[in-house]
């Protein structure tokens, strides 16, 4: 599995901890920035990560900003992206099983590194249930949107 990473300055420090954890587990990732704690704009990185997933370059994504809100709102503008803002492991598991979420987002000002890593671990290691009702509901997310 290849994971796409994106964060703004608010998520930069936490993303470095996530990267170290991914490396320790031998999980491949592509870092789409930002690459310093200098102030920047979260939409830039949400777009890069969403596009990498839709292009099939990466399988899942992790997005972090201060709250996780701006960066997940941006990613969810892309058809085919299901970015789940999670601050607990139950939600991270449920969003994989029920929503087949392809991006997990969280806020570095909301969750600490220990919890963030547990959320990532849960998100990356939980499969979509494939149940008919969930397939149907996911299809409904993008139907009749005009
Ligand atoms: C940056 O200060 C902050 O607004 C951003 O990281 C994020 O929380 C926006 O939703």
Backbone and ligand atoms as CSV (ligand in chain L), in Angstrom:
chain,resi,resn,atom,element,x,y,z
A,1,UNK,N,N,0.840,-1.195,0.000
A,1,UNK,CA,C,0.000,0.000,0.000
A,1,UNK,C,C,0.882,1.255,0.000
A,2,UNK,N,N,0.492,2.213,-0.871
A,2,UNK,CA,C,1.232,3.480,-0.893
A,2,UNK,C,C,0.304,4.585,-0.377
A,3,UNK,N,N,0.812,5.379,0.565
A,3,UNK,CA,C,-0.009,6.385,1.238
A,3,UNK,C,C,0.446,7.787,0.827
A,4,UNK,N,N,-0.522,8.620,0.456
A,4,UNK,CA,C,-0.234,10.019,0.095
A,4,UNK,C,C,-0.387,10.892,1.334
A,5,UNK,N,N,0.594,11.726,1.596
A,5,UNK,CA,C,0.573,12.585,2.782
A,5,UNK,C,C,0.494,14.049,2.389
A,6,UNK,N,N,-0.341,14.795,3.101
A,6,UNK,CA,C,-0.411,16.235,2.869
A,6,UNK,C,C,-0.801,16.954,4.143
A,7,UNK,N,N,-0.188,18.109,4.362
A,7,UNK,CA,C,-0.516,18.895,5.562
A,7,UNK,C,C,-0.177,20.357,5.304
A,8,UNK,N,N,-0.766,21.236,6.116
A,8,UNK,CA,C,-0.331,22.632,6.107
A,8,UNK,C,C,0.608,22.833,7.304
A,9,UNK,N,N,0.919,24.098,7.594
A,9,UNK,CA,C,1.839,24.381,8.708
A,9,UNK,C,C,1.282,23.872,10.041
A,10,UNK,N,N,-0.067,23.911,10.176
A,10,UNK,CA,C,-0.694,23.454,11.424
A,10,UNK,C,C,-0.469,21.972,11.662
A,11,UNK,N,N,-0.328,21.216,10.578
A,11,UNK,CA,C,-0.154,19.767,10.704
A,11,UNK,C,C,1.269,19.295,10.500
A,12,UNK,N,N,2.161,20.239,10.210
A,12,UNK,CA,C,3.529,19.842,9.823
A,12,UNK,C,C,4.248,18.986,10.884
A,13,UNK,N,N,4.238,19.447,12.130
A,13,UNK,CA,C,4.961,18.719,13.193
A,13,UNK,C,C,4.413,17.310,13.373
A,14,UNK,N,N,3.089,17.193,13.411
A,14,UNK,CA,C,2.472,15.880,13.594
A,14,UNK,C,C,2.756,14.983,12.399
A,15,UNK,N,N,2.781,15.572,11.206
A,15,UNK,CA,C,3.054,14.746,10.019
A,15,UNK,C,C,4.449,14.121,10.085
A,16,UNK,N,N,5.409,14.834,10.696
A,16,UNK,CA,C,6.759,14.256,10.811
A,16,UNK,C,C,6.714,13.009,11.698
A,17,UNK,N,N,5.871,13.051,12.719
A,17,UNK,CA,C,5.740,11.872,13.605
A,17,UNK,C,C,5.042,10.728,12.880
A,18,UNK,N,N,4.067,11.063,12.062
A,18,UNK,CA,C,3.351,10.026,11.276
A,18,UNK,C,C,4.330,9.392,10.283
A,19,UNK,N,N,5.149,10.214,9.674
A,19,UNK,CA,C,6.129,9.688,8.699
A,19,UNK,C,C,7.088,8.713,9.380
A,20,UNK,N,N,7.580,9.080,10.557
A,20,UNK,CA,C,8.511,8.202,11.284
A,20,UNK,C,C,7.831,6.879,11.615
A,21,UNK,N,N,6.540,6.950,11.990
A,21,UNK,CA,C,5.807,5.717,12.312
A,21,UNK,C,C,5.627,4.859,11.056
A,22,UNK,N,N,5.257,5.478,9.934
A,22,UNK,CA,C,5.081,4.727,8.680
A,22,UNK,C,C,6.396,4.036,8.303
A,23,UNK,N,N,7.493,4.771,8.445
A,23,UNK,CA,C,8.811,4.183,8.123
A,23,UNK,C,C,9.108,2.995,9.033
A,24,UNK,N,N,8.795,3.134,10.315
A,24,UNK,CA,C,9.066,2.043,11.269
A,24,UNK,C,C,8.251,0.800,10.942
A,25,UNK,N,N,7.121,0.981,10.262
A,25,UNK,CA,C,6.250,-0.142,9.893
A,25,UNK,C,C,6.483,-0.601,8.448
A,26,UNK,N,N,7.406,0.067,7.763
A,26,UNK,CA,C,7.696,-0.307,6.374
A,26,UNK,C,C,6.550,0.009,5.422
A,27,UNK,N,N,5.765,1.024,5.760
A,27,UNK,CA,C,4.645,1.427,4.886
A,27,UNK,C,C,5.136,2.549,3.970
A,28,UNK,N,N,4.962,2.319,2.672
A,28,UNK,CA,C,5.456,3.267,1.672
A,28,UNK,C,C,4.569,4.518,1.647
A,29,UNK,N,N,5.183,5.681,1.484
A,29,UNK,CA,C,4.390,6.915,1.390
A,29,UNK,C,C,5.009,7.878,0.391
A,30,UNK,N,N,4.177,8.812,-0.066
A,30,UNK,CA,C,4.654,9.923,-0.885
A,30,UNK,C,C,4.269,11.194,-0.137
A,31,UNK,N,N,5.237,12.060,0.101
A,31,UNK,CA,C,5.017,13.289,0.857
A,31,UNK,C,C,4.734,14.438,-0.107
A,32,UNK,N,N,3.504,14.946,-0.085
A,32,UNK,CA,C,3.112,16.035,-0.977
A,32,UNK,C,C,3.211,17.396,-0.289
A,33,UNK,N,N,3.932,17.475,0.828
A,33,UNK,CA,C,4.138,18.736,1.521
A,33,UNK,C,C,3.008,19.041,2.498
A,34,UNK,N,N,3.168,20.133,3.174
A,34,UNK,CA,C,4.178,21.145,3.101
A,34,UNK,C,C,5.482,20.623,3.707
A,35,UNK,N,N,6.568,21.348,3.428
A,35,UNK,CA,C,7.863,20.841,3.877
A,35,UNK,C,C,8.542,21.722,4.914
A,36,UNK,N,N,7.754,22.571,5.577
A,36,UNK,CA,C,8.301,23.381,6.675
A,36,UNK,C,C,7.136,23.882,7.526
A,37,UNK,N,N,7.437,24.374,8.740
A,37,UNK,CA,C,6.346,24.894,9.578
A,37,UNK,C,C,5.898,26.310,9.201
A,38,UNK,N,N,6.406,26.833,8.109
A,38,UNK,CA,C,6.035,28.188,7.662
A,38,UNK,C,C,4.574,28.213,7.206
A,39,UNK,N,N,3.894,29.318,7.477
A,39,UNK,CA,C,2.468,29.408,7.151
A,39,UNK,C,C,2.215,29.222,5.656
A,40,UNK,N,N,1.202,28.417,5.360
A,40,UNK,CA,C,0.842,28.125,3.971
A,40,UNK,C,C,-0.661,27.853,3.921
A,41,UNK,N,N,-1.169,27.368,2.778
A,41,UNK,CA,C,-2.612,27.214,2.582
A,41,UNK,C,C,-2.977,25.741,2.409
A,42,UNK,N,N,-3.864,25.256,3.269
A,42,UNK,CA,C,-4.173,23.806,3.311
A,42,UNK,C,C,-4.724,23.249,2.005
A,43,UNK,N,N,-5.429,24.086,1.218
A,43,UNK,CA,C,-6.074,23.556,-0.005
A,43,UNK,C,C,-5.042,23.007,-1.003
A,44,UNK,N,N,-3.868,23.607,-1.022
A,44,UNK,CA,C,-2.807,23.166,-1.957
A,44,UNK,C,C,-2.526,21.679,-1.751
A,45,UNK,N,N,-2.403,21.281,-0.514
A,45,UNK,CA,C,-1.955,19.906,-0.186
A,45,UNK,C,C,-3.113,18.915,-0.272
A,46,UNK,N,N,-4.309,19.382,0.069
A,46,UNK,CA,C,-5.496,18.526,-0.081
A,46,UNK,C,C,-5.671,18.165,-1.558
A,47,UNK,N,N,-5.476,19.128,-2.443
A,47,UNK,CA,C,-5.648,18.883,-3.886
A,47,UNK,C,C,-4.595,17.910,-4.396
A,48,UNK,N,N,-3.370,18.082,-3.979
A,48,UNK,CA,C,-2.298,17.174,-4.438
A,48,UNK,C,C,-2.578,15.736,-4.025
A,49,UNK,N,N,-3.002,15.561,-2.782
A,49,UNK,CA,C,-3.262,14.209,-2.267
A,49,UNK,C,C,-4.491,13.605,-2.965
A,50,UNK,N,N,-5.545,14.385,-3.114
A,50,UNK,CA,C,-6.757,13.883,-3.791
A,50,UNK,C,C,-6.427,13.450,-5.218
A,51,UNK,N,N,-5.666,14.261,-5.925
A,51,UNK,CA,C,-5.325,13.945,-7.322
A,51,UNK,C,C,-4.455,12.688,-7.406
A,52,UNK,N,N,-3.552,12.514,-6.469
A,52,UNK,CA,C,-2.680,11.324,-6.487
A,52,UNK,C,C,-3.501,10.054,-6.284
A,53,UNK,N,N,-4.512,10.133,-5.444
A,53,UNK,CA,C,-5.369,8.958,-5.215
A,53,UNK,C,C,-6.240,8.699,-6.438
A,54,UNK,N,N,-6.840,9.744,-6.975
A,54,UNK,CA,C,-7.716,9.555,-8.143
A,54,UNK,C,C,-6.929,9.070,-9.359
A,55,UNK,N,N,-5.653,9.446,-9.439
A,55,UNK,CA,C,-4.801,8.999,-10.564
A,55,UNK,C,C,-4.279,7.576,-10.340
A,56,UNK,N,N,-4.522,7.018,-9.172
A,56,UNK,CA,C,-4.050,5.660,-8.872
A,56,UNK,C,C,-2.592,5.603,-8.474
A,57,UNK,N,N,-1.986,6.777,-8.222
A,57,UNK,CA,C,-0.572,6.796,-7.801
A,57,UNK,C,C,-0.438,6.354,-6.346
A,58,UNK,N,N,-1.474,6.607,-5.550
A,58,UNK,CA,C,-1.471,6.216,-4.140
A,58,UNK,C,C,-2.809,5.564,-3.823
A,59,UNK,N,N,-2.806,4.706,-2.789
A,59,UNK,CA,C,-4.015,3.951,-2.439
A,59,UNK,C,C,-4.877,4.676,-1.406
A,60,UNK,N,N,-4.224,5.282,-0.441
A,60,UNK,CA,C,-4.939,6.000,0.626
A,60,UNK,C,C,-4.190,7.298,0.912
A,61,UNK,N,N,-4.869,8.193,1.628
A,61,UNK,CA,C,-4.242,9.464,1.956
A,61,UNK,C,C,-4.414,9.830,3.419
A,62,UNK,N,N,-3.482,10.649,3.882
A,62,UNK,CA,C,-3.559,11.219,5.233
A,62,UNK,C,C,-3.401,12.727,5.083
A,63,UNK,N,N,-4.359,13.480,5.619
A,63,UNK,CA,C,-4.312,14.941,5.550
A,63,UNK,C,C,-4.401,15.524,6.955
A,64,UNK,N,N,-3.550,16.489,7.231
A,64,UNK,CA,C,-3.557,17.119,8.558
A,64,UNK,C,C,-3.457,18.636,8.414
A,65,UNK,N,N,-4.353,19.339,9.063
A,65,UNK,CA,C,-4.173,20.783,9.241
A,65,UNK,C,C,-4.425,21.063,10.726
A,66,UNK,N,N,-4.686,22.311,11.086
A,66,UNK,CA,C,-4.862,22.608,12.507
A,66,UNK,C,C,-6.051,21.864,13.096
A,67,UNK,N,N,-7.179,21.944,12.385
A,67,UNK,CA,C,-8.416,21.290,12.843
A,67,UNK,C,C,-8.744,20.032,12.058
A,68,UNK,N,N,-8.180,19.905,10.868
A,68,UNK,CA,C,-8.556,18.830,9.937
A,68,UNK,C,C,-9.761,19.206,9.092
A,69,UNK,N,N,-10.349,20.346,9.382
A,69,UNK,CA,C,-11.618,20.702,8.718
A,69,UNK,C,C,-11.379,21.267,7.312
A,70,UNK,N,N,-10.563,22.306,7.210
A,70,UNK,CA,C,-10.346,22.924,5.884
A,70,UNK,C,C,-9.783,21.930,4.890
A,71,UNK,N,N,-8.852,21.116,5.338
A,71,UNK,CA,C,-8.151,20.190,4.440
A,71,UNK,C,C,-9.086,19.045,4.009
A,72,UNK,N,N,-10.004,18.623,4.878
A,72,UNK,CA,C,-10.952,17.555,4.488
A,72,UNK,C,C,-12.075,18.117,3.625
A,73,UNK,N,N,-12.526,19.324,3.913
A,73,UNK,CA,C,-13.555,19.950,3.059
A,73,UNK,C,C,-13.028,20.041,1.633
A,74,UNK,N,N,-11.785,20.481,1.479
A,74,UNK,CA,C,-11.196,20.628,0.141
A,74,UNK,C,C,-11.114,19.286,-0.565
A,75,UNK,N,N,-10.598,18.275,0.120
A,75,UNK,CA,C,-10.438,16.956,-0.511
A,75,UNK,C,C,-11.785,16.395,-0.952
A,76,UNK,N,N,-12.831,16.649,-0.162
A,76,UNK,CA,C,-14.149,16.092,-0.477
A,76,UNK,C,C,-14.840,16.780,-1.647
A,77,UNK,N,N,-14.238,17.838,-2.175
A,77,UNK,CA,C,-14.765,18.467,-3.400
A,77,UNK,C,C,-14.512,17.596,-4.617
A,78,UNK,N,N,-13.577,16.659,-4.512
A,78,UNK,CA,C,-13.208,15.806,-5.653
A,78,UNK,C,C,-14.112,14.587,-5.702
A,79,UNK,N,N,-14.717,14.368,-6.888
A,79,UNK,CA,C,-15.563,13.191,-7.085
A,79,UNK,C,C,-14.707,11.932,-6.921
A,80,UNK,N,N,-15.145,11.046,-6.071
A,80,UNK,CA,C,-14.384,9.810,-5.853
A,80,UNK,C,C,-13.541,9.858,-4.600
A,81,UNK,N,N,-13.410,11.053,-4.019
A,81,UNK,CA,C,-12.683,11.161,-2.748
A,81,UNK,C,C,-13.685,11.125,-1.601
A,82,UNK,N,N,-13.373,10.301,-0.630
A,82,UNK,CA,C,-14.163,10.244,0.599
A,82,UNK,C,C,-13.172,10.438,1.749
A,83,UNK,N,N,-13.072,11.689,2.170
A,83,UNK,CA,C,-12.126,12.040,3.239
A,83,UNK,C,C,-12.887,12.105,4.556
A,84,UNK,N,N,-12.445,11.323,5.523
A,84,UNK,CA,C,-13.118,11.248,6.819
A,84,UNK,C,C,-12.296,11.959,7.883
A,85,UNK,N,N,-12.907,12.952,8.486
A,85,UNK,CA,C,-12.261,13.674,9.592
A,85,UNK,C,C,-12.500,12.873,10.876
A,86,UNK,N,N,-11.437,12.351,11.446
A,86,UNK,CA,C,-11.569,11.442,12.598
A,86,UNK,C,C,-10.764,11.952,13.793
A,87,UNK,N,N,-11.355,11.837,14.965
A,87,UNK,CA,C,-10.575,12.125,16.170
A,87,UNK,C,C,-10.694,10.965,17.168
A,88,UNK,N,N,-11.113,9.793,16.644
A,88,UNK,CA,C,-11.167,8.589,17.484
A,88,UNK,C,C,-11.025,7.370,16.582
A,89,UNK,N,N,-10.637,6.243,17.195
A,89,UNK,CA,C,-10.377,5.020,16.425
A,89,UNK,C,C,-11.661,4.342,15.967
A,90,UNK,N,N,-12.734,4.482,16.746
A,90,UNK,CA,C,-14.010,3.887,16.336
A,90,UNK,C,C,-14.433,4.462,14.983
A,91,UNK,N,N,-14.345,5.782,14.839
A,91,UNK,CA,C,-14.734,6.429,13.578
A,91,UNK,C,C,-13.812,6.009,12.442
A,92,UNK,N,N,-12.516,5.888,12.735
A,92,UNK,CA,C,-11.553,5.492,11.692
A,92,UNK,C,C,-11.876,4.088,11.173
A,93,UNK,N,N,-12.261,3.202,12.073
A,93,UNK,CA,C,-12.627,1.838,11.665
A,93,UNK,C,C,-13.951,1.846,10.904
A,94,UNK,N,N,-14.930,2.561,11.440
A,94,UNK,CA,C,-16.266,2.568,10.820
A,94,UNK,C,C,-16.235,3.220,9.435
A,95,UNK,N,N,-15.431,4.245,9.276
A,95,UNK,CA,C,-15.431,4.919,7.973
A,95,UNK,C,C,-14.768,4.062,6.899
A,96,UNK,N,N,-13.867,3.193,7.283
A,96,UNK,CA,C,-13.323,2.233,6.308
A,96,UNK,C,C,-14.364,1.156,6.010
A,97,UNK,N,N,-14.966,0.587,7.040
A,97,UNK,CA,C,-15.914,-0.519,6.843
A,97,UNK,C,C,-17.178,-0.073,6.137
A,98,UNK,N,N,-17.672,1.123,6.458
A,98,UNK,CA,C,-18.972,1.558,5.939
A,98,UNK,C,C,-18.868,2.497,4.742
A,99,UNK,N,N,-17.909,3.431,4.797
A,99,UNK,CA,C,-17.843,4.472,3.755
A,99,UNK,C,C,-16.734,4.226,2.743
A,100,UNK,N,N,-15.918,3.214,2.957
A,100,UNK,CA,C,-14.737,2.970,2.109
A,100,UNK,C,C,-13.952,4.276,1.922
A,101,UNK,N,N,-13.782,5.012,3.016
A,101,UNK,CA,C,-13.051,6.286,2.956
A,101,UNK,C,C,-11.641,6.048,2.425
A,102,UNK,N,N,-11.205,6.924,1.519
A,102,UNK,CA,C,-9.852,6.765,0.981
A,102,UNK,C,C,-8.859,7.769,1.566
A,103,UNK,N,N,-9.358,8.704,2.358
A,103,UNK,CA,C,-8.460,9.636,3.060
A,103,UNK,C,C,-8.924,9.755,4.503
A,104,UNK,N,N,-7.971,9.753,5.421
A,104,UNK,CA,C,-8.274,10.105,6.806
A,104,UNK,C,C,-7.664,11.478,7.063
A,105,UNK,N,N,-8.448,12.336,7.717
A,105,UNK,CA,C,-7.966,13.671,8.057
A,105,UNK,C,C,-8.100,13.849,9.555
A,106,UNK,N,N,-7.173,14.597,10.123
A,106,UNK,CA,C,-7.345,14.991,11.511
A,106,UNK,C,C,-6.649,16.297,11.784
A,107,UNK,N,N,-6.985,16.869,12.927
A,107,UNK,CA,C,-6.441,18.162,13.311
A,107,UNK,C,C,-5.323,17.996,14.316
A,108,UNK,N,N,-4.192,18.586,14.004
A,108,UNK,CA,C,-3.043,18.488,14.912
A,108,UNK,C,C,-3.275,19.291,16.188
A,109,UNK,N,N,-4.245,20.220,16.132
A,109,UNK,CA,C,-4.566,20.985,17.348
A,109,UNK,C,C,-5.703,20.315,18.126
A,110,UNK,N,N,-6.124,19.162,17.626
A,110,UNK,CA,C,-7.250,18.450,18.240
A,110,UNK,C,C,-6.789,17.134,18.871
A,111,UNK,N,N,-5.995,16.363,18.110
A,111,UNK,CA,C,-5.532,15.061,18.614
A,111,UNK,C,C,-4.017,15.096,18.816
A,112,UNK,N,N,-3.559,14.400,19.834
A,112,UNK,CA,C,-2.124,14.286,20.093
A,112,UNK,C,C,-1.516,13.195,19.231
A,113,UNK,N,N,-0.178,13.115,19.212
A,113,UNK,CA,C,0.493,12.148,18.339
A,113,UNK,C,C,0.166,10.693,18.630
A,114,UNK,N,N,-0.003,10.334,19.915
A,114,UNK,CA,C,-0.302,8.934,20.242
A,114,UNK,C,C,-1.621,8.499,19.630
A,115,UNK,N,N,-2.639,9.318,19.797
A,115,UNK,CA,C,-3.956,9.004,19.247
A,115,UNK,C,C,-3.932,9.074,17.724
A,116,UNK,N,N,-3.251,10.064,17.192
A,116,UNK,CA,C,-3.185,10.219,15.723
A,116,UNK,C,C,-2.605,8.957,15.078
A,117,UNK,N,N,-1.573,8.415,15.671
A,117,UNK,CA,C,-0.940,7.210,15.109
A,117,UNK,C,C,-1.880,6.006,15.213
A,118,UNK,N,N,-2.613,5.901,16.295
A,118,UNK,CA,C,-3.615,4.820,16.438
A,118,UNK,C,C,-4.702,4.965,15.379
A,119,UNK,N,N,-5.109,6.194,15.124
A,119,UNK,CA,C,-6.142,6.449,14.099
A,119,UNK,C,C,-5.622,6.025,12.731
A,120,UNK,N,N,-4.383,6.403,12.422
A,120,UNK,CA,C,-3.779,6.038,11.128
A,120,UNK,C,C,-3.662,4.519,11.017
A,121,UNK,N,N,-3.174,3.885,12.076
A,121,UNK,CA,C,-3.015,2.423,12.089
A,121,UNK,C,C,-4.364,1.751,11.808
A,122,UNK,N,N,-5.392,2.192,12.504
A,122,UNK,CA,C,-6.738,1.631,12.318
A,122,UNK,C,C,-7.218,1.867,10.890
A,123,UNK,N,N,-7.047,3.074,10.414
A,123,UNK,CA,C,-7.529,3.435,9.069
A,123,UNK,C,C,-6.842,2.607,7.989
A,124,UNK,N,N,-5.539,2.423,8.115
A,124,UNK,CA,C,-4.785,1.713,7.070
A,124,UNK,C,C,-5.011,0.207,7.126
A,125,UNK,N,N,-5.407,-0.303,8.278
A,125,UNK,CA,C,-5.523,-1.756,8.423
A,125,UNK,C,C,-6.961,-2.254,8.554
A,126,UNK,N,N,-7.900,-1.447,8.161
A,126,UNK,CA,C,-9.302,-1.877,8.156
A,126,UNK,C,C,-9.801,-1.882,6.715
A,127,UNK,N,N,-10.436,-2.986,6.330
A,127,UNK,CA,C,-10.951,-3.115,4.963
A,127,UNK,C,C,-12.418,-2.699,4.887
A,128,UNK,N,N,-12.837,-2.290,3.715
A,128,UNK,CA,C,-14.247,-1.991,3.434
A,128,UNK,C,C,-15.045,-3.286,3.569
A,129,UNK,N,N,-16.209,-3.216,4.187
A,129,UNK,CA,C,-16.999,-4.443,4.396
A,129,UNK,C,C,-17.503,-5.026,3.086
A,130,UNK,N,N,-17.778,-4.159,2.106
A,130,UNK,CA,C,-18.313,-4.621,0.820
A,130,UNK,C,C,-19.794,-4.965,0.885
A,131,UNK,N,N,-20.426,-4.729,2.021
A,131,UNK,CA,C,-21.853,-5.055,2.162
A,131,UNK,C,C,-22.670,-4.247,1.150
A,132,UNK,N,N,-23.709,-4.891,0.611
A,132,UNK,CA,C,-24.516,-4.274,-0.442
A,132,UNK,C,C,-25.062,-2.920,-0.010
A,133,UNK,N,N,-25.531,-2.816,1.243
A,133,UNK,CA,C,-26.118,-1.543,1.693
A,133,UNK,C,C,-25.089,-0.425,1.702
A,134,UNK,N,N,-23.835,-0.778,2.007
A,134,UNK,CA,C,-22.795,0.260,2.029
A,134,UNK,C,C,-22.373,0.641,0.615
A,135,UNK,N,N,-22.319,-0.346,-0.274
A,135,UNK,CA,C,-22.015,-0.060,-1.687
A,135,UNK,C,C,-23.091,0.880,-2.244
A,136,UNK,N,N,-24.357,0.583,-1.936
A,136,UNK,CA,C,-25.483,1.407,-2.414
A,136,UNK,C,C,-25.387,2.831,-1.849
A,137,UNK,N,N,-25.081,2.944,-0.583
A,137,UNK,CA,C,-25.032,4.277,0.048
A,137,UNK,C,C,-23.870,5.092,-0.486
A,138,UNK,N,N,-22.755,4.437,-0.745
A,138,UNK,CA,C,-21.596,5.156,-1.304
A,138,UNK,C,C,-21.937,5.665,-2.703
A,139,UNK,N,N,-22.637,4.828,-3.488
A,139,UNK,CA,C,-23.037,5.256,-4.840
A,139,UNK,C,C,-23.946,6.474,-4.745
A,140,UNK,N,N,-24.776,6.530,-3.724
A,140,UNK,CA,C,-25.707,7.661,-3.562
A,140,UNK,C,C,-24.985,8.965,-3.218
A,141,UNK,N,N,-23.781,8.863,-2.674
A,141,UNK,CA,C,-23.051,10.085,-2.300
A,141,UNK,C,C,-22.865,10.988,-3.517
A,142,UNK,N,N,-22.595,10.339,-4.663
A,142,UNK,CA,C,-22.255,11.146,-5.844
A,142,UNK,C,C,-23.341,11.159,-6.913
A,143,UNK,N,N,-24.514,10.617,-6.612
A,143,UNK,CA,C,-25.578,10.653,-7.628
A,143,UNK,C,C,-26.473,11.869,-7.391
A,144,UNK,N,N,-27.015,12.409,-8.466
A,144,UNK,CA,C,-27.975,13.548,-8.418
A,144,UNK,C,C,-27.405,14.743,-7.657
A,145,UNK,N,N,-26.171,15.077,-7.922
A,145,UNK,CA,C,-25.545,16.183,-7.188
A,145,UNK,C,C,-25.687,17.527,-7.905
A,146,UNK,N,N,-26.175,17.508,-9.154
A,146,UNK,CA,C,-26.306,18.788,-9.897
A,146,UNK,C,C,-27.628,19.471,-9.562
L,1,LIG,C1,C,-4.359,27.441,9.962
L,1,LIG,O1,O,-4.183,28.384,10.953
L,1,LIG,C2,C,-5.693,26.740,10.139
L,1,LIG,O2,O,-6.733,27.583,9.795
L,1,LIG,C3,C,-5.748,25.469,9.312
L,1,LIG,O3,O,-4.687,24.640,9.679
L,1,LIG,C4,C,-6.991,24.632,9.468
L,1,LIG,O4,O,-7.305,24.411,10.803
L,1,LIG,C5,C,-8.159,25.063,8.680
L,1,LIG,O5,O,-9.210,24.403,8.633
